[in-house]
Each structure stands twice: as C-alpha cells, then as structure tokens.
Amino acid sequence: MEDWRSASRAQDRRLWQTLWCVGAALTLTLASSILVAVGDPGAEVLGRFHVQQAVLLALSAAGTIVALRRWRALRE
C-alpha cells in the first residue's frame, strides 16, 4: 500500500514541478512581451493589448505561485 502512495506522491511532485516550470516560462514571456511593446515607441499597440497581456500575466503568475507552493509542499 505504501508503494502506491509513494508512487502517487512522486507523480504529483512531477506534475506540479512541470506546471511550475511552464508557468514560469509563460510569465516571463508575457512580461517580456509587455516590456517590448512599452519600450518601442514606434509600434502602434492598442490599449486593449496591454490590458489583455496584463490579465494573462496576472493569471499566469498566480497559477505559477500555486504550482510552486504545491510542489514545495509535496517535496517535504
């Protein structure tokens, strides 16, 4: 019975670690996208682009934090 639990726990750790890595990559990509759009004065960017990217960034960062916390909790 313990083997099943430890296998399940290892899978859970792997899942949350993967989600954390994907979330971190997505968060960095969105942040750099916003910085590039803001830093290029010649680019015509609609206001809703910034709102859309900011919302996606907030959701991505929140999901990444949750995944990191779950991964750390399962490591202990």
LINLINJO-V622754 format. One record per residue. N is the residue number from 0. RES is the residue in one letter. PHI is phi in degrees with one decimal (none if undefined). BURIAL is 1 if it has 16 or more other ideal C-beta (glycine too) atoms within 10 Angstrom, else 0. D_CENTER is the distance of its C-alpha to the mean C-alpha in Angstrom with 1 decimal. Layout:
# LINLINJO-V622754
n=N res=RES phi=PHI burial=BURIAL d_center=D_CENTER
n=N res=RES phi=PHI burial=BURIAL d_center=D_CENTER
This chain:
# LINLINJO-V622754
n=0 res=M phi=none burial=0 d_center=33.8
n=1 res=E phi=-65.7 burial=0 d_center=31.9
n=2 res=D phi=-60.8 burial=0 d_center=31.0
n=3 res=W phi=-63.8 burial=0 d_center=29.3
n=4 res=R phi=-65.3 burial=0 d_center=27.3
n=5 res=S phi=-68.6 burial=0 d_center=26.3
n=6 res=A phi=-66.4 burial=0 d_center=25.3
n=7 res=S phi=-64.1 burial=0 d_center=23.2
n=8 res=R phi=-64.6 burial=0 d_center=21.6
n=9 res=A phi=-64.8 burial=0 d_center=20.8
n=10 res=Q phi=-64.9 burial=0 d_center=19.2
n=11 res=D phi=-62.0 burial=0 d_center=17.1
n=12 res=R phi=-60.2 burial=1 d_center=16.0
n=13 res=R phi=-62.8 burial=0 d_center=15.3
n=14 res=L phi=-61.1 burial=0 d_center=13.3
n=15 res=W phi=-68.7 burial=1 d_center=11.0
n=16 res=Q phi=-66.4 burial=1 d_center=10.9
n=17 res=T phi=-63.5 burial=0 d_center=10.0
n=18 res=L phi=-62.0 burial=1 d_center=7.2
n=19 res=W phi=-65.1 burial=1 d_center=5.9
n=20 res=C phi=-64.5 burial=0 d_center=7.0
n=21 res=V phi=-65.0 burial=0 d_center=5.7
n=22 res=G phi=-63.6 burial=1 d_center=1.9
n=23 res=A phi=-64.3 burial=0 d_center=4.1
n=24 res=A phi=-64.0 burial=0 d_center=6.4
n=25 res=L phi=-64.9 burial=1 d_center=5.4
n=26 res=T phi=-61.6 burial=1 d_center=5.2
n=27 res=L phi=-64.5 burial=0 d_center=8.3
n=28 res=T phi=-64.5 burial=0 d_center=9.8
n=29 res=L phi=-65.9 burial=1 d_center=9.9
n=30 res=A phi=-63.2 burial=0 d_center=11.2
n=31 res=S phi=-67.3 burial=0 d_center=13.7
n=32 res=S phi=-62.3 burial=0 d_center=14.7
n=33 res=I phi=-65.8 burial=1 d_center=15.6
n=34 res=L phi=-63.4 burial=0 d_center=17.4
n=35 res=V phi=-65.8 burial=0 d_center=19.3
n=36 res=A phi=-65.7 burial=0 d_center=20.4
n=37 res=V phi=-73.9 burial=0 d_center=21.6
n=38 res=G phi=-77.6 burial=0 d_center=23.2
n=39 res=D phi=-101.9 burial=0 d_center=25.2
n=40 res=P phi=-68.2 burial=0 d_center=28.1
n=41 res=G phi=-81.7 burial=0 d_center=29.7
n=42 res=A phi=-80.0 burial=0 d_center=26.9
n=43 res=E phi=-92.5 burial=0 d_center=27.6
n=44 res=V phi=-117.0 burial=0 d_center=24.3
n=45 res=L phi=-72.4 burial=0 d_center=24.6
n=46 res=G phi=-61.5 burial=0 d_center=23.6
n=47 res=R phi=-70.4 burial=0 d_center=21.6
n=48 res=F phi=-60.4 burial=0 d_center=19.4
n=49 res=H phi=-65.1 burial=0 d_center=18.3
n=50 res=V phi=-65.1 burial=0 d_center=17.9
n=51 res=Q phi=-61.2 burial=0 d_center=15.9
n=52 res=Q phi=-66.3 burial=1 d_center=13.5
n=53 res=A phi=-65.2 burial=0 d_center=13.4
n=54 res=V phi=-65.4 burial=0 d_center=12.7
n=55 res=L phi=-61.3 burial=1 d_center=9.9
n=56 res=L phi=-63.8 burial=1 d_center=8.4
n=57 res=A phi=-63.8 burial=0 d_center=9.3
n=58 res=L phi=-64.2 burial=0 d_center=7.9
n=59 res=S phi=-64.5 burial=1 d_center=4.4
n=60 res=A phi=-64.0 burial=1 d_center=5.1
n=61 res=A phi=-64.2 burial=0 d_center=7.2
n=62 res=G phi=-64.0 burial=1 d_center=5.5
n=63 res=T phi=-66.0 burial=1 d_center=3.7
n=64 res=I phi=-64.7 burial=0 d_center=7.3
n=65 res=V phi=-62.5 burial=0 d_center=9.0
n=66 res=A phi=-63.6 burial=1 d_center=8.0
n=67 res=L phi=-63.7 burial=1 d_center=9.2
n=68 res=R phi=-64.5 burial=0 d_center=12.2
n=69 res=R phi=-65.0 burial=1 d_center=13.1
n=70 res=W phi=-62.9 burial=1 d_center=13.1
n=71 res=R phi=-64.7 burial=0 d_center=15.2
n=72 res=A phi=-64.4 burial=0 d_center=17.4
n=73 res=L phi=-78.2 burial=1 d_center=18.2
n=74 res=R phi=-71.4 burial=0 d_center=19.0
n=75 res=E phi=-79.1 burial=0 d_center=21.8
